[in-house]
């Protein structure tokens, strides 16, 4: 009986440990916009975003500027909060959107 409890605990602890380690090592590289990973592993900033998306994104815009990346539910989502910057980039470069153009 004790070994089955140990097996169950191991099956829970090992995957949870990988999720926590993944969260600890999330960061932005040099050519990416500011990165907000949030307080929770995997969920990231999902709870704050779901609570009030407009207030959440407006607060990040004030703190990080018009371009920032948010980690939500395992995905990196990059927001361009200033339509003038986004439109100019789309018109000038149809290949890719790099943060280096805005630095």
Biotite code that builds the C-alpha atoms (Angstrom):
import biotite.structure as struc

atoms = struc.array([
    struc.Atom([0.000, 0.000, 0.000], chain_id="A", res_id=1, res_name="UNK", atom_name="CA", element="C"),
    struc.Atom([2.790, 2.396, 0.818], chain_id="A", res_id=2, res_name="UNK", atom_name="CA", element="C"),
    struc.Atom([4.499, 1.823, -2.517], chain_id="A", res_id=3, res_name="UNK", atom_name="CA", element="C"),
    struc.Atom([1.331, 2.699, -4.432], chain_id="A", res_id=4, res_name="UNK", atom_name="CA", element="C"),
    struc.Atom([1.089, 5.989, -2.513], chain_id="A", res_id=5, res_name="UNK", atom_name="CA", element="C"),
    struc.Atom([4.711, 6.684, -3.355], chain_id="A", res_id=6, res_name="UNK", atom_name="CA", element="C"),
    struc.Atom([4.029, 5.950, -7.022], chain_id="A", res_id=7, res_name="UNK", atom_name="CA", element="C"),
    struc.Atom([1.044, 8.301, -7.065], chain_id="A", res_id=8, res_name="UNK", atom_name="CA", element="C"),
    struc.Atom([3.037, 11.034, -5.305], chain_id="A", res_id=9, res_name="UNK", atom_name="CA", element="C"),
    struc.Atom([5.901, 10.598, -7.764], chain_id="A", res_id=10, res_name="UNK", atom_name="CA", element="C"),
    struc.Atom([3.528, 10.805, -10.741], chain_id="A", res_id=11, res_name="UNK", atom_name="CA", element="C"),
    struc.Atom([2.213, 14.094, -9.391], chain_id="A", res_id=12, res_name="UNK", atom_name="CA", element="C"),
    struc.Atom([5.458, 15.665, -8.139], chain_id="A", res_id=13, res_name="UNK", atom_name="CA", element="C"),
    struc.Atom([7.638, 15.063, -11.211], chain_id="A", res_id=14, res_name="UNK", atom_name="CA", element="C"),
    struc.Atom([5.345, 16.716, -13.808], chain_id="A", res_id=15, res_name="UNK", atom_name="CA", element="C"),
    struc.Atom([4.578, 19.584, -11.406], chain_id="A", res_id=16, res_name="UNK", atom_name="CA", element="C"),
    struc.Atom([8.323, 20.095, -10.893], chain_id="A", res_id=17, res_name="UNK", atom_name="CA", element="C"),
    struc.Atom([8.873, 20.383, -14.649], chain_id="A", res_id=18, res_name="UNK", atom_name="CA", element="C"),
    struc.Atom([6.099, 22.987, -14.907], chain_id="A", res_id=19, res_name="UNK", atom_name="CA", element="C"),
    struc.Atom([7.615, 25.038, -12.070], chain_id="A", res_id=20, res_name="UNK", atom_name="CA", element="C"),
    struc.Atom([11.129, 24.813, -13.534], chain_id="A", res_id=21, res_name="UNK", atom_name="CA", element="C"),
    struc.Atom([9.833, 25.845, -16.959], chain_id="A", res_id=22, res_name="UNK", atom_name="CA", element="C"),
    struc.Atom([8.188, 28.882, -15.355], chain_id="A", res_id=23, res_name="UNK", atom_name="CA", element="C"),
    struc.Atom([11.387, 29.834, -13.518], chain_id="A", res_id=24, res_name="UNK", atom_name="CA", element="C"),
    struc.Atom([13.443, 29.805, -16.717], chain_id="A", res_id=25, res_name="UNK", atom_name="CA", element="C"),
    struc.Atom([11.039, 31.873, -18.854], chain_id="A", res_id=26, res_name="UNK", atom_name="CA", element="C"),
    struc.Atom([12.584, 35.152, -19.951], chain_id="A", res_id=27, res_name="UNK", atom_name="CA", element="C"),
    struc.Atom([12.809, 37.462, -22.938], chain_id="A", res_id=28, res_name="UNK", atom_name="CA", element="C"),
    struc.Atom([15.827, 37.379, -25.210], chain_id="A", res_id=29, res_name="UNK", atom_name="CA", element="C"),
    struc.Atom([17.691, 40.517, -26.191], chain_id="A", res_id=30, res_name="UNK", atom_name="CA", element="C"),
    struc.Atom([15.725, 41.185, -29.395], chain_id="A", res_id=31, res_name="UNK", atom_name="CA", element="C"),
    struc.Atom([12.261, 40.645, -27.869], chain_id="A", res_id=32, res_name="UNK", atom_name="CA", element="C"),
    struc.Atom([9.968, 43.209, -26.248], chain_id="A", res_id=33, res_name="UNK", atom_name="CA", element="C"),
    struc.Atom([9.603, 43.344, -22.442], chain_id="A", res_id=34, res_name="UNK", atom_name="CA", element="C"),
    struc.Atom([8.272, 40.040, -21.125], chain_id="A", res_id=35, res_name="UNK", atom_name="CA", element="C"),
    struc.Atom([5.647, 39.617, -18.375], chain_id="A", res_id=36, res_name="UNK", atom_name="CA", element="C"),
    struc.Atom([5.461, 35.998, -17.260], chain_id="A", res_id=37, res_name="UNK", atom_name="CA", element="C"),
    struc.Atom([2.980, 36.370, -14.386], chain_id="A", res_id=38, res_name="UNK", atom_name="CA", element="C"),
    struc.Atom([2.975, 34.733, -10.968], chain_id="A", res_id=39, res_name="UNK", atom_name="CA", element="C"),
    struc.Atom([1.601, 31.279, -11.781], chain_id="A", res_id=40, res_name="UNK", atom_name="CA", element="C"),
    struc.Atom([3.327, 28.432, -13.652], chain_id="A", res_id=41, res_name="UNK", atom_name="CA", element="C"),
    struc.Atom([1.657, 27.668, -16.988], chain_id="A", res_id=42, res_name="UNK", atom_name="CA", element="C"),
    struc.Atom([-1.235, 30.091, -16.357], chain_id="A", res_id=43, res_name="UNK", atom_name="CA", element="C"),
    struc.Atom([1.097, 33.079, -16.213], chain_id="A", res_id=44, res_name="UNK", atom_name="CA", element="C"),
    struc.Atom([-1.001, 36.240, -16.275], chain_id="A", res_id=45, res_name="UNK", atom_name="CA", element="C"),
    struc.Atom([-4.231, 34.530, -17.357], chain_id="A", res_id=46, res_name="UNK", atom_name="CA", element="C"),
    struc.Atom([-6.121, 35.215, -14.128], chain_id="A", res_id=47, res_name="UNK", atom_name="CA", element="C"),
    struc.Atom([-5.305, 38.946, -14.134], chain_id="A", res_id=48, res_name="UNK", atom_name="CA", element="C"),
    struc.Atom([-6.178, 39.141, -17.822], chain_id="A", res_id=49, res_name="UNK", atom_name="CA", element="C"),
    struc.Atom([-9.521, 37.364, -17.355], chain_id="A", res_id=50, res_name="UNK", atom_name="CA", element="C"),
    struc.Atom([-10.448, 39.527, -14.385], chain_id="A", res_id=51, res_name="UNK", atom_name="CA", element="C"),
    struc.Atom([-10.238, 42.822, -16.327], chain_id="A", res_id=52, res_name="UNK", atom_name="CA", element="C"),
    struc.Atom([-8.424, 42.685, -19.705], chain_id="A", res_id=53, res_name="UNK", atom_name="CA", element="C"),
    struc.Atom([-8.593, 46.408, -20.449], chain_id="A", res_id=54, res_name="UNK", atom_name="CA", element="C"),
    struc.Atom([-7.207, 47.496, -17.070], chain_id="A", res_id=55, res_name="UNK", atom_name="CA", element="C"),
    struc.Atom([-4.537, 44.760, -17.172], chain_id="A", res_id=56, res_name="UNK", atom_name="CA", element="C"),
    struc.Atom([-3.276, 45.678, -20.650], chain_id="A", res_id=57, res_name="UNK", atom_name="CA", element="C"),
    struc.Atom([-3.461, 49.424, -19.968], chain_id="A", res_id=58, res_name="UNK", atom_name="CA", element="C"),
    struc.Atom([-1.366, 48.967, -16.795], chain_id="A", res_id=59, res_name="UNK", atom_name="CA", element="C"),
    struc.Atom([1.247, 46.984, -18.738], chain_id="A", res_id=60, res_name="UNK", atom_name="CA", element="C"),
    struc.Atom([1.279, 49.634, -21.468], chain_id="A", res_id=61, res_name="UNK", atom_name="CA", element="C"),
    struc.Atom([2.014, 52.336, -18.874], chain_id="A", res_id=62, res_name="UNK", atom_name="CA", element="C"),
    struc.Atom([4.752, 50.213, -17.287], chain_id="A", res_id=63, res_name="UNK", atom_name="CA", element="C"),
    struc.Atom([6.459, 48.698, -20.370], chain_id="A", res_id=64, res_name="UNK", atom_name="CA", element="C"),
    struc.Atom([5.514, 50.949, -23.280], chain_id="A", res_id=65, res_name="UNK", atom_name="CA", element="C"),
    struc.Atom([3.487, 50.281, -26.428], chain_id="A", res_id=66, res_name="UNK", atom_name="CA", element="C"),
    struc.Atom([4.936, 46.812, -27.180], chain_id="A", res_id=67, res_name="UNK", atom_name="CA", element="C"),
    struc.Atom([5.183, 43.983, -24.643], chain_id="A", res_id=68, res_name="UNK", atom_name="CA", element="C"),
    struc.Atom([4.822, 40.210, -24.453], chain_id="A", res_id=69, res_name="UNK", atom_name="CA", element="C"),
    struc.Atom([2.583, 38.449, -21.922], chain_id="A", res_id=70, res_name="UNK", atom_name="CA", element="C"),
    struc.Atom([2.745, 34.755, -21.004], chain_id="A", res_id=71, res_name="UNK", atom_name="CA", element="C"),
    struc.Atom([-0.813, 33.396, -20.801], chain_id="A", res_id=72, res_name="UNK", atom_name="CA", element="C"),
    struc.Atom([-1.745, 29.701, -20.580], chain_id="A", res_id=73, res_name="UNK", atom_name="CA", element="C"),
    struc.Atom([1.519, 28.431, -22.032], chain_id="A", res_id=74, res_name="UNK", atom_name="CA", element="C"),
    struc.Atom([1.642, 30.935, -24.912], chain_id="A", res_id=75, res_name="UNK", atom_name="CA", element="C"),
    struc.Atom([3.631, 34.111, -25.454], chain_id="A", res_id=76, res_name="UNK", atom_name="CA", element="C"),
    struc.Atom([1.294, 36.827, -26.706], chain_id="A", res_id=77, res_name="UNK", atom_name="CA", element="C"),
    struc.Atom([2.851, 40.045, -27.996], chain_id="A", res_id=78, res_name="UNK", atom_name="CA", element="C"),
    struc.Atom([0.673, 43.137, -27.798], chain_id="A", res_id=79, res_name="UNK", atom_name="CA", element="C"),
    struc.Atom([1.181, 46.278, -29.879], chain_id="A", res_id=80, res_name="UNK", atom_name="CA", element="C"),
    struc.Atom([-0.784, 48.824, -27.865], chain_id="A", res_id=81, res_name="UNK", atom_name="CA", element="C"),
    struc.Atom([-0.145, 51.790, -30.149], chain_id="A", res_id=82, res_name="UNK", atom_name="CA", element="C"),
    struc.Atom([-1.916, 51.468, -33.511], chain_id="A", res_id=83, res_name="UNK", atom_name="CA", element="C"),
    struc.Atom([0.405, 54.024, -35.150], chain_id="A", res_id=84, res_name="UNK", atom_name="CA", element="C"),
    struc.Atom([3.465, 51.853, -34.488], chain_id="A", res_id=85, res_name="UNK", atom_name="CA", element="C"),
    struc.Atom([1.704, 48.681, -35.641], chain_id="A", res_id=86, res_name="UNK", atom_name="CA", element="C"),
    struc.Atom([0.391, 50.220, -38.852], chain_id="A", res_id=87, res_name="UNK", atom_name="CA", element="C"),
    struc.Atom([3.779, 51.694, -39.733], chain_id="A", res_id=88, res_name="UNK", atom_name="CA", element="C"),
    struc.Atom([5.505, 48.317, -39.212], chain_id="A", res_id=89, res_name="UNK", atom_name="CA", element="C"),
    struc.Atom([2.946, 46.444, -41.319], chain_id="A", res_id=90, res_name="UNK", atom_name="CA", element="C"),
    struc.Atom([3.236, 48.934, -44.182], chain_id="A", res_id=91, res_name="UNK", atom_name="CA", element="C"),
    struc.Atom([7.055, 48.982, -44.151], chain_id="A", res_id=92, res_name="UNK", atom_name="CA", element="C"),
    struc.Atom([7.857, 45.322, -43.515], chain_id="A", res_id=93, res_name="UNK", atom_name="CA", element="C"),
    struc.Atom([5.547, 42.514, -44.526], chain_id="A", res_id=94, res_name="UNK", atom_name="CA", element="C"),
    struc.Atom([8.001, 39.744, -43.587], chain_id="A", res_id=95, res_name="UNK", atom_name="CA", element="C"),
    struc.Atom([8.317, 39.759, -39.793], chain_id="A", res_id=96, res_name="UNK", atom_name="CA", element="C"),
    struc.Atom([7.773, 41.918, -36.759], chain_id="A", res_id=97, res_name="UNK", atom_name="CA", element="C"),
    struc.Atom([10.984, 42.394, -34.806], chain_id="A", res_id=98, res_name="UNK", atom_name="CA", element="C"),
    struc.Atom([11.336, 44.449, -31.660], chain_id="A", res_id=99, res_name="UNK", atom_name="CA", element="C"),
    struc.Atom([14.686, 45.752, -32.936], chain_id="A", res_id=100, res_name="UNK", atom_name="CA", element="C"),
    struc.Atom([12.831, 48.140, -35.267], chain_id="A", res_id=101, res_name="UNK", atom_name="CA", element="C"),
    struc.Atom([11.231, 49.865, -32.292], chain_id="A", res_id=102, res_name="UNK", atom_name="CA", element="C"),
    struc.Atom([14.155, 50.065, -29.855], chain_id="A", res_id=103, res_name="UNK", atom_name="CA", element="C"),
])
